[in-house]
Amino acid sequence: MSSSTARTPEADRAFLRDSLQLPHVDVGHGWLIFGLPPSEVAIHPADHNDQHELYLMCDDIAAFVESARGQGVVCEPVQDQGWGLLSRLTLPGGGMLGVYQPRHARPPAMDV
């Protein structure tokens, strides 16, 4: 399980629930736990430990960005990174969330 911190967690939770429409459960007192689509992990070299980046994946980044902007969400222009088409959106709490359309080979989903 992964977690995140935010200065305005209620606003960020509402964004993930209402704008991105991620499935969720309320485990009490408005504390929402979100389900995510299948995921992947990659390990990159870094000068410091404890650095993590979370990217959501989508099939069509242009459609995602258009939909998000239609809801008033600030999205960076789509950038071609070679491995995928990437945008970042600004969460209500000011944090950034990457979203990309992968172009790299994808491993099969793990059975759970």
ChimeraX attribute file (.defattr): number of C-alpha atoms within 10 A of each C-alpha:
attribute: neighborCount
match mode: 1-to-1
recipient: residues
	/A:1	3
	/A:2	4
	/A:3	6
	/A:4	7
	/A:5	9
	/A:6	14
	/A:7	11
	/A:8	13
	/A:9	16
	/A:10	14
	/A:11	14
	/A:12	20
	/A:13	22
	/A:14	15
	/A:15	17
	/A:16	17
	/A:17	17
	/A:18	11
	/A:19	15
	/A:20	13
	/A:21	11
	/A:22	15
	/A:23	14
	/A:24	15
	/A:25	12
	/A:26	10
	/A:27	9
	/A:28	7
	/A:29	6
	/A:30	11
	/A:31	13
	/A:32	18
	/A:33	16
	/A:34	15
	/A:35	10
	/A:36	11
	/A:37	10
	/A:38	10
	/A:39	12
	/A:40	13
	/A:41	8
	/A:42	4
	/A:43	6
	/A:44	6
	/A:45	6
	/A:46	8
	/A:47	5
	/A:48	6
	/A:49	7
	/A:50	5
	/A:51	7
	/A:52	7
	/A:53	8
	/A:54	13
	/A:55	17
	/A:56	16
	/A:57	20
	/A:58	15
	/A:59	11
	/A:60	12
	/A:61	19
	/A:62	17
	/A:63	11
	/A:64	18
	/A:65	21
	/A:66	13
	/A:67	14
	/A:68	16
	/A:69	13
	/A:70	10
	/A:71	11
	/A:72	10
	/A:73	17
	/A:74	15
	/A:75	20
	/A:76	14
	/A:77	13
	/A:78	17
	/A:79	12
	/A:80	13
	/A:81	11
	/A:82	10
	/A:83	12
	/A:84	17
	/A:85	20
	/A:86	22
	/A:87	22
	/A:88	20
	/A:89	19
	/A:90	15
	/A:91	20
	/A:92	20
	/A:93	16
	/A:94	12
	/A:95	15
	/A:96	17
	/A:97	15
	/A:98	16
	/A:99	22
	/A:100	24
	/A:101	21
	/A:102	18
	/A:103	13
	/A:104	9
	/A:105	7
	/A:106	8
	/A:107	8
	/A:108	8
	/A:109	9
	/A:110	8
	/A:111	4
	/A:112	3
